[in-house]
Amino acid sequence: ARAACCCSQQHPKRIWPAHHLQARAACRCSQQHPKRIWPTHHLQAQAACRCSQQHPKRIWPAHHLQARAACRCSQQHPKRIWPAHHLQARAACRCSQQHPKRIWPTHHLQARAACRCSQPHPKRIWPAHHLQAQAACRCSQQHPKRIWPTHHLQ
């Protein structure tokens, strides 16, 4: 729940209800919705599209959204149309500088996507010992040696 909800201050003891979490996770225009209740009219589109300024009234068409969500090299593609050649790989991999021509292999991508402690792993190879736990837990400072228990994660 915490991972989706950003209004932690409203919920005592860090217990988050599930009434608006999925909606909040996708929607970034919280100021439009009173009482932090988010409708589902444009949420999926907004979650994928980053060019909100082009779409009046925060209504997002679905023409390039899935491609845009994965691709970060928007400057290469004119008219904000994104091809699908490297998108899935790019979405998981953050070490774009290592791969020439923006072609990303799939050797460590899934692991990298979950793990945030890239520095302990040489050669950008990530083991799978704590990845799922880390992806859910945000209080990394509490756990020494970056090992995350599963007591509060889900």
C-alpha positions in Angstrom: 0.0 0.0 0.0 2.7 2.5 0.9 4.4 2.1 -2.4 1.3 3.3 -4.2 0.1 5.9 -1.7 1.9 9.2 -1.3 -0.2 10.7 1.5 1.5 8.9 4.3 0.8 11.7 6.7 -2.9 11.0 6.7 -2.6 7.5 7.9 -1.4 7.0 11.5 1.0 4.2 12.3 1.9 3.9 8.6 -1.2 1.8 7.9 -2.6 2.7 4.5 -6.1 1.9 3.4 -6.7 0.7 -0.1 -9.5 3.0 -1.1 -7.6 5.3 -3.4 -4.1 3.8 -3.7 -4.2 2.3 -7.1 -5.7 5.5 -8.5 -3.2 7.7 -6.8 -0.3 5.7 -8.1 -1.2 6.4 -11.7 -2.5 10.0 -11.3 -0.1 12.9 -10.8 -2.7 15.7 -10.8 -3.7 15.3 -7.1 -4.5 19.0 -6.8 -7.5 18.6 -9.0 -9.3 16.0 -6.9 -10.7 17.1 -3.6 -10.2 14.9 -0.5 -7.4 13.0 -2.4 -10.0 10.9 -4.2 -8.9 10.1 -7.7 -11.3 9.2 -10.6 -10.1 6.7 -13.1 -11.0 8.6 -16.3 -7.4 9.4 -17.4 -5.2 7.6 -14.9 -3.8 4.9 -17.1 -3.1 7.3 -19.9 -1.4 9.8 -17.5 0.8 7.1 -16.0 2.4 6.4 -19.4 2.4 9.9 -20.9 4.9 12.6 -19.8 3.9 15.3 -22.2 0.9 16.5 -20.3 1.3 20.1 -21.6 0.2 19.0 -25.1 -3.1 17.6 -23.9 -5.7 20.2 -22.7 -7.7 19.4 -19.6 -5.2 16.7 -18.7 -6.9 14.3 -21.1 -4.3 12.0 -22.7 -4.8 10.2 -26.0 -3.5 6.6 -26.3 -1.6 6.9 -29.5 2.0 6.9 -28.2 1.5 6.2 -24.5 2.8 2.6 -24.2 5.8 3.4 -26.2 6.6 6.6 -24.4 6.3 4.9 -21.0 9.3 2.6 -21.8 11.4 4.9 -23.9 13.5 7.7 -22.4 15.2 8.9 -25.6 12.3 11.1 -26.8 14.6 13.5 -28.6 15.5 10.9 -31.2 11.9 10.3 -32.3 10.2 13.2 -34.2 6.6 14.0 -33.5 6.8 12.1 -30.2 6.3 8.8 -32.0 8.3 6.0 -30.4 9.3 2.8 -32.1 9.3 -0.4 -30.2 12.7 -1.7 -31.0 14.4 -1.3 -27.6 11.7 -0.1 -25.4 11.1 -3.1 -23.1 14.8 -3.4 -22.5 15.4 0.3 -21.9 12.6 0.4 -19.4 14.4 -1.9 -17.1 18.0 -0.9 -17.7 19.4 2.3 -16.3 23.0 1.9 -17.6 22.3 3.2 -21.1 25.8 4.6 -21.4 27.3 1.1 -21.5 25.3 0.0 -24.5 26.2 1.6 -27.9 23.4 2.6 -30.3 20.9 2.5 -27.4 20.6 -1.3 -27.8 20.1 -3.0 -24.4 20.8 -6.6 -23.7 18.6 -8.5 -21.3 21.2 -10.1 -19.1 20.6 -8.1 -15.9 17.6 -6.0 -16.7 15.0 -7.6 -14.5 17.3 -7.7 -11.6 18.4 -4.0 -12.1 14.8 -2.9 -12.3 14.1 -4.1 -8.7 17.5 -3.4 -7.1 18.5 0.1 -6.1 21.9 -0.7 -4.5 23.8 -1.0 -7.8 27.1 0.1 -6.2 27.8 -3.1 -4.2 27.6 -5.2 -7.3 30.6 -5.1 -9.7 30.2 -5.0 -13.4 26.5 -4.1 -12.9 25.5 -7.7 -12.3 22.8 -7.9 -9.7 22.1 -11.0 -7.6 18.5 -11.8 -6.7 18.9 -12.2 -3.0 17.1 -9.1 -1.8 15.7 -7.6 -4.9 12.0 -8.3 -4.5 12.2 -7.1 -0.9 14.0 -3.9 -1.8 11.5 -3.1 -4.5 8.7 -3.0 -1.9 10.6 -1.5 1.1 11.4 2.2 1.3 13.1 2.2 4.7 16.5 0.9 3.5 18.3 2.9 6.2 16.9 0.6 8.9 18.3 -2.5 7.5 22.1 -3.0 7.7 24.0 -4.5 4.8 21.0 -3.7 2.6 19.3 -6.9 3.6 15.6 -6.4 3.8 13.3 -8.6 6.0 9.8 -9.3 4.7 7.9 -8.3 7.9 6.3 -5.1 6.6 7.1 -5.1 2.9 3.8 -6.2 1.3 
